[in-house]
Amino acid sequence: MGEEVKLFRSWSSPFALRIVWALEIKGIEYEAVFEDLSNKSPLLLQYNPVHKKVPILVHNGRPIAESFVILEYIDETWKQVPLLPEDPYERAMARFWAKFCDDKVLTSIWSAFIKQGKEQEEALVAAAENLKFLEKEMKGKKFFGGERIGYVDIVLGWLANLVSIFEEIVGLKIVDEGKFPLLYSWMQDFAEAPIIRDNCPPRDKMIVKFQALLDAAIASSSSSSK
Amino acid sequence: MAGNGDGVTLLGYWASPYALRVKWALKLKEVHYEYMEEHLPDKSPMLLQYNPVYKKIPVIVHKGKPLAESLVIIEYIDEVWKHNPLLPQDPYHRAKARFWAKFADEKCVPAMFRAFSKVGEEQVQAAKELRENLKILESALEGKQYFGGESIGFLDIVVGWIGCWARMTEEVAGVNMIDADMIPLLSLWFQKFLELPIIKECLPPQDKLLAHTKEFHKMLTMAALT
């Protein structure tokens, strides 16, 4: 059949990790190409000239960039273990929640981690409001996809491993088990799923990386006048 | 209004380009719908009930089930009403269409808004960024008549409104956005697209839109100056 699937990724990119999870869940054979993002390869620049980022999926020589776009491509091309629901309304709702996760949840939690003072306080409030919507959406399901991991779980999956890292570094609770019991237990179930557990970047390395990012952000905000 | 024989209601706002692109999708699919105008900035209880997350239009309600986010809505429409397909059939071409839709919404539109709402150097930089990103978007035409090929498709209706709004904001904000020398193919496409009867008849009245844009601009730039 001659299927050639390559995934351009970095060791830590949570966006590339979504694609790793999708490919593994579907049992698709692929070659991982690890990029050093401080020194991007000519191939990366050739395959994603617009954004120059990972992840990039290259299928039989044809490149696709942007994690949501790649996830949908994978689901449409390899039909086993579907990630998106069959029903058009449920599919639309999955897309809606995925967008909400990136546009609102990710941005507010990132701000809660990287900002200081008043900006951080405001970000924490926004994050809690956003998480409330997700908590409600769980509606007693095990995963957002139902009985098994689906599209929204994969998109939100960074929450399951990154949030505890953020919380450890800044010493703040972002996802409180008492306030968000369903989400909290989702985070455990997701992180413990074999495919996820076996495909996560090393925690100690992640702590070093994000601590360095935070230190740099603090240094630049105190040295510049606002 | 043609009544809602297909069980579709669209909550919109006359000056919203996001509601407009949903109208275009419904029109191309010949879907009968009931239109309900929101009198923004006041939001009806119905809107707040149907879109509690963002509290924004457009929202469609199909057989009692609400959906928000214009791109999510357009894909839903494409999946439920299968004639006159908006997205291509082939997964790779679908991926390209989705990639460019995301690029337009995330890179072109915010730059256009900043070029419209800011003053001084910020405005100059934003307009430059917009022109450069429109140049990149032009490459997605790949020498075709429309983004959809011989006839309009998903990407045409996602991006087409920019041509109309850019001309208006150029006049009001006094900044060049559509540089015909820089983007000859895209300029031509904007013109052709906006002249298509099915597209033109959904456009808001241009004099009303101009007046509305002037008001909005005054409000935004006064805020920028204080």
Interface residues (C-beta under 8 A of the other chain):
Chain A: V50 H59 R62 I64 A65 E66 F68 V69 I70 E72 Y73 E76 T77 P88 Y89 R91 A92 M93 R95 F96 K99 F100 F133
Chain B: P52 V53 H62 K65 L67 A68 E69 L71 V72 I73 E75 Y76 E79 V80 P91 Y92 R94 A95 K96 R98 F99 K102 F103 I136
